[in-house]
């Protein structure tokens, strides 16, 4: 702890001091500041510990300003509030991707994306859902799997 935090340690409430002593197994005699320094506990660790132990006022005393609590709508994202189940395509992944079975064809404006280009997007560890989003078709996956160029496994 930095010496500038000594005054804040002297202003702590007895309940916050007991919480820190209990959390870090500090001896009961001497100044709290010097006991924390000897134990190697920094300012941030002491504040976080007080917050975890429900001593918000003690944490605010150590910080020197009040802690602002945001409404839940600002602290949690929408996607974390709803339970997202895994789709069938997200549960499948490529355990092996062999060399490209398609010859490198000349790309022309009329032909568009070739099977060679689509196969080049596959990487081991990628899920089937990710491959489908990158433009690979289900037909491609069936054909490549039947040829043995790729191996698809289910996540356990």
C-alpha positions in Angstrom: 0.0 0.0 0.0 1.1 3.5 -0.7 1.7 5.8 2.3 -1.0 8.2 1.0 -3.6 5.5 2.0 -2.5 5.6 5.7 -5.1 8.2 6.6 -7.9 6.2 4.9 -6.9 3.1 6.9 -7.1 5.2 10.1 -10.7 6.3 9.2 -12.0 2.8 8.6 -15.0 1.6 10.7 -14.3 -1.3 13.2 -16.4 -3.7 11.1 -14.3 -3.1 8.0 -11.1 -3.5 10.0 -12.4 -6.9 11.4 -13.4 -7.9 7.9 -9.8 -7.3 6.6 -8.2 -9.0 9.6 -10.4 -12.0 9.0 -9.9 -12.1 5.2 -6.1 -11.8 5.3 -5.4 -13.4 8.7 -3.8 -10.3 10.0 -2.5 -10.0 13.6 -4.7 -7.9 15.9 -2.0 -5.5 17.2 -0.5 -2.5 15.5 -1.8 -0.1 12.8 -3.9 -1.7 10.1 -1.9 0.1 7.4 1.4 -1.4 8.5 -0.2 -4.8 9.0 -1.5 -4.7 5.4 1.9 -3.6 4.1 3.7 -6.4 5.9 1.2 -8.9 4.5 1.9 -7.6 1.0 -1.7 -6.5 0.3 -2.1 -3.5 -2.0 -4.9 -0.9 -2.0 -7.0 -2.4 -4.8 -7.0 -5.9 -3.1 -8.2 -4.4 0.1 -11.0 -2.5 -1.6 -12.2 -5.5 -3.6 -12.0 -7.7 -0.5 -14.2 -5.2 1.4 -16.7 -5.2 -1.4 -16.8 -9.0 -1.5 -17.4 -9.1 2.2 -20.3 -6.6 2.0 -18.4 -3.7 3.6 -19.3 -1.0 1.0 -18.8 1.9 3.4 -15.3 0.7 4.2 -14.5 0.4 0.6 -15.7 3.9 -0.1 -13.6 5.1 2.8 -10.5 3.5 1.3 -11.3 4.9 -2.1 -12.1 8.4 -0.9 -15.3 8.8 -2.8 -18.7 7.0 -3.0 -19.2 4.0 -5.3 -21.8 4.7 -8.0 -24.2 1.8 -8.5 -25.5 1.6 -12.1 -29.0 0.3 -12.9 -29.1 -3.3 -14.1 -29.9 -2.3 -17.6 -26.5 -0.6 -17.9 -24.4 -3.4 -16.3 -25.8 -6.5 -18.1 -25.9 -6.9 -21.8 -29.2 -8.1 -23.4 -27.5 -11.3 -24.7 -26.4 -12.3 -21.2 -29.9 -11.9 -19.8 -31.5 -14.5 -22.1 -30.5 -18.1 -22.0 -29.0 -19.0 -25.3 -29.1 -22.7 -26.2 -26.7 -24.1 -28.6 -28.0 -24.8 -32.1 -27.2 -28.1 -33.9 -24.7 -26.4 -36.1 -22.8 -24.8 -33.2 -22.4 -28.2 -31.6 -20.6 -29.6 -34.6 -17.0 -28.6 -35.4 -14.2 -29.6 -37.8 -11.7 -31.9 -36.1 -9.7 -32.4 -39.3 -9.4 -30.4 -42.5 -7.3 -32.0 -45.2 -5.6 -30.4 -48.2 -7.9 -28.7 -50.6 -9.4 -31.4 -52.9 -10.4 -28.9 -55.6 -7.8 -27.7 -58.2 -7.1 -24.0 -58.2 -9.5 -22.8 -60.8 -9.2 -19.4 -62.6 -11.7 -17.0 -61.1 -13.7 -15.0 -63.5 -16.4 -12.5 -62.9 -19.0 -14.8 -64.4 -18.1 -17.9 -62.3 -18.2 -16.2 -58.9 -16.9 -18.0 -55.8 -15.6 -21.6 -56.6 -15.6 -24.6 -54.4 -11.8 -24.1 -54.0 -12.4 -20.7 -52.4 -15.1 -22.0 -50.1 -12.9 -24.9 -49.0 -10.1 -22.5 -48.2 -12.3 -20.9 -45.5 -12.4 -24.0 -43.4 -10.1 -24.3 -40.4 -9.8 -27.1 -37.8 -11.8 -26.2 -34.7 -14.2 -24.0 -36.6 -17.9 -24.8 -36.0 -20.2 -25.8 -38.8 -22.3 -22.7 -38.0 -19.3 -20.4 -38.6 -18.5 -22.1 -41.9 -22.1 -21.7 -43.1 -21.9 -18.0 -42.2 -18.8 -17.6 -44.3 -20.5 -18.9 -47.4 -19.8 -22.7 -47.3 -23.0 -24.6 -48.3 -24.4 -27.7 -46.7 -23.9 -29.6 -50.0 -20.2 -28.8 -49.9 -20.0 -30.2 -46.3 -21.8 -33.4 -47.3 -19.5 -33.9 -50.4 -16.3 -33.1 -48.6 -17.2 -35.3 -45.6 -18.1 -38.2 -47.9 -14.7 -37.9 -49.7 -12.9 -37.8 -46.4 -11.4 -34.4 -46.9 -13.0 -33.1 -43.7 -14.1 -34.8 -40.4 -16.9 -33.3 -38.4 -17.4 -34.2 -34.7 -19.9 -33.2 -32.1 -18.9 -31.1 -29.0 -19.2 -33.2 -25.9 
